[in-house]
Amino acid sequence: MGETPFGRLHRYSLFPFLHMLTNKIIAHRGASNCAKENTIEAYEKAIEIGADFIEFDVRITKDGVLISHHDPMIANQAISQLSFAQINRIAGQQGFRVPTVAVRPKGDLLAHWKAHRRSFKTES
């Protein structure tokens, strides 16, 4: 395979930074086997049991709030079409809290943003 700034391309070639994470524990959506995924409780449990990193999904609400939620829908409604207050009400009815996402410039931040592309037609 080829050379990159991160060394030889290998099975992590789509995400070249992953080779730096050798021997690290990445909690996918927190400790989702101990608490509801993508919740503060799942993140706290992951830290408690020794995770080095937490991988979570980010969605944006209609009013521009970044939240941690895996699916683009909640209660059969698009997150992008709901306000944060509406999402909180739905989550509360389902017995969980939806964490907001804020980036604080402390220490290192390793981020990978996956854009979900949508097809659309433009008029000429």
C-alpha positions in Angstrom: 0.0 0.0 0.0 1.1 3.6 0.0 2.7 6.0 2.5 0.8 8.7 4.3 1.8 11.3 6.9 0.8 8.6 9.4 2.9 5.8 7.9 1.9 2.9 5.7 -1.7 2.6 4.6 -3.3 -0.5 6.2 -6.7 -1.6 7.3 -7.3 1.8 8.9 -6.7 3.7 5.7 -10.1 5.4 5.8 -9.3 6.7 9.3 -5.5 7.0 9.4 -5.5 8.4 12.9 -6.7 5.1 14.3 -3.3 3.5 14.1 -2.2 5.9 16.9 -4.8 4.3 19.2 -3.1 0.9 19.5 -3.8 -0.7 22.9 -6.4 1.8 23.8 -10.0 1.2 24.9 -12.6 3.1 22.9 -16.1 2.9 24.4 -18.5 3.0 21.5 -21.4 5.2 22.6 -20.2 4.9 26.2 -20.5 1.8 28.2 -23.7 0.9 26.3 -23.9 -2.6 27.9 -24.2 -0.9 31.3 -26.4 2.1 30.6 -28.5 3.5 27.7 -26.1 4.3 24.9 -25.1 8.0 24.2 -26.1 9.1 27.7 -24.1 10.8 30.4 -24.6 7.7 32.5 -23.0 5.5 29.8 -20.1 8.0 29.4 -19.4 8.1 33.1 -19.5 4.3 33.4 -17.1 4.0 30.5 -14.6 6.3 32.3 -15.1 4.4 35.5 -14.2 1.1 33.9 -11.2 2.5 32.2 -12.0 3.6 28.7 -9.4 5.8 27.1 -11.8 7.4 24.6 -15.5 7.6 24.1 -16.9 7.5 20.6 -20.3 9.1 20.2 -22.7 10.3 17.5 -23.6 14.0 17.1 -26.8 15.4 15.7 -28.0 19.0 15.3 -31.5 20.1 16.4 -33.7 22.5 14.5 -32.6 25.3 16.9 -28.9 24.5 16.4 -28.1 22.6 19.5 -25.5 19.8 19.1 -26.7 16.6 20.9 -25.3 13.1 21.3 -27.8 10.7 19.7 -27.1 7.7 17.4 -30.1 7.7 15.2 -31.3 10.7 13.0 -34.8 10.1 14.4 -36.3 10.0 17.9 -39.8 8.7 18.4 -40.3 8.5 14.6 -39.4 12.2 14.2 -36.4 13.7 12.6 -34.0 15.3 15.1 -33.2 18.0 12.6 -36.8 19.1 12.6 -37.3 19.2 16.4 -36.1 21.8 18.9 -33.9 20.8 21.8 -36.8 21.4 24.2 -39.0 19.0 22.1 -36.3 16.4 22.1 -35.9 16.7 25.9 -39.6 16.1 26.4 -39.5 13.0 24.2 -36.4 11.7 25.9 -37.9 12.3 29.3 -41.0 10.4 28.4 -38.7 7.5 27.4 -36.8 7.7 30.7 -33.4 9.2 29.6 -31.6 12.5 29.1 -30.1 13.6 25.9 -26.6 15.0 26.4 -25.6 18.2 24.6 -22.2 18.4 23.0 -19.8 21.3 23.8 -16.1 21.5 22.8 -13.8 22.9 25.4 -10.3 23.7 24.3 -8.5 21.7 27.1 -6.1 18.9 26.2 -6.2 17.0 23.0 -9.3 16.5 20.9 -9.5 13.8 18.3 -12.5 14.3 16.1 -13.7 12.7 13.0 -16.8 14.2 11.4 -18.7 12.0 9.1 -21.0 14.1 6.9 -24.2 12.4 5.8 -24.7 13.5 2.2 -28.2 13.9 0.9 -29.1 14.0 -2.7 -30.9 17.1 -3.9 -31.7 18.7 -7.2 -30.9 22.3 -8.0 -32.6 24.3 -10.6 -30.4 25.8 -13.4 
